[in-house]
Amino acid sequence: MNIALRKLALLEKSLGEREEMAKLGGYVTSPVDVELRTKITKLMEQIKIN
């Protein structure tokens, strides 16, 4: 489970960095799908609970 949690955390970090770069580039909307981010967060919470 630790590996899965680490991979999801890295993915979440990567998505955050991508959003930050888009903001710095002048984009108003996020290039990252909100639903994908929500699913990742939900999965991480489920792994932490179990």
Secondary structure, 3 states (H helix, E strand, C coil): CHHHHHHHHHHHHHHHHHHHHHHHCCCCCCCCCHHHHHHHHHHHHHHHHC
